């Protein structure tokens, strides 16, 4: 059984209440799906369709009047049961105070700006992935550099979800790094390195998935050591921050990079 808890702001005020109530039904397996920051009708419709396919309940704390009305229509059309958690409480408080509630949450304007900032950052990361669109890449908040399979792309997307415009550029001995890279302030660049044994395992698994023999130069230990040494020389020349990615999660890497750069 699924219960969807939907909010149009980044907070999720309804989740603690639903979670608290479910504790009164021991032994029942219910998965709560939290959906935050639903800023437009298209996303709201996608969530409603998904909940409908799972025959889920929907509880929501949507503040925007049009969005709230739209969700009710969608739920009626799809035959989804649920409840607006805000309406009865808001109505009682309004009657008690003799005041009308604001139609927009105090945090909604912040949400709108943050939502579109993240969308733009993700689009930027995709456009500037793997050394593409260098002209745009030079406008990045952060440029990640490193040899192949050092988590440049997933880390770029993770940081983009935090609202940072990130580009990544691969380093390989046969191809000189773009000249523009050496013109950027070193503080905007982070090098990613990894233990050669770990990188060899990752590359071998990658080749296996692709159906390519693992005994290729790409996954040879000698080649990997050469690539890492070349990358180390480039990073040293730039004078940038260097982060070790071996056995570290994306969350940890992102935290350390942002902390080093004074973003936290």
URLIN-V860411 format. One record per run of one state. SS is the DSSP state (alpha for helix, beta for strand, coil for the rest). FROM is the first residue (numbers start at 1). TO is the last residue. If there is no record, write none. Layout:
[[SS | FROM | TO] [SS | FROM | TO]]
This chain:
[[coil | 1 | 1] [beta | 2 | 6] [coil | 7 | 12] [alpha | 13 | 22] [coil | 23 | 30] [beta | 31 | 35] [coil | 36 | 40] [alpha | 41 | 53] [coil | 54 | 56] [beta | 57 | 60] [coil | 61 | 64] [alpha | 65 | 78] [coil | 79 | 81] [beta | 82 | 84] [alpha | 85 | 97] [coil | 98 | 107] [alpha | 108 | 127] [coil | 128 | 128] [alpha | 129 | 131] [coil | 132 | 133] [alpha | 134 | 137] [coil | 138 | 141] [beta | 142 | 146] [coil | 147 | 151] [alpha | 152 | 161] [coil | 162 | 165] [beta | 166 | 170] [coil | 171 | 171] [beta | 172 | 172] [coil | 173 | 174] [beta | 175 | 175] [coil | 176 | 178] [alpha | 179 | 183] [coil | 184 | 185] [alpha | 186 | 188] [beta | 189 | 193] [coil | 194 | 195] [alpha | 196 | 210] [coil | 211 | 216] [alpha | 217 | 219] [coil | 220 | 220] [alpha | 221 | 238] [coil | 239 | 240] [beta | 241 | 244] [coil | 245 | 249] [alpha | 250 | 260] [coil | 261 | 264]]
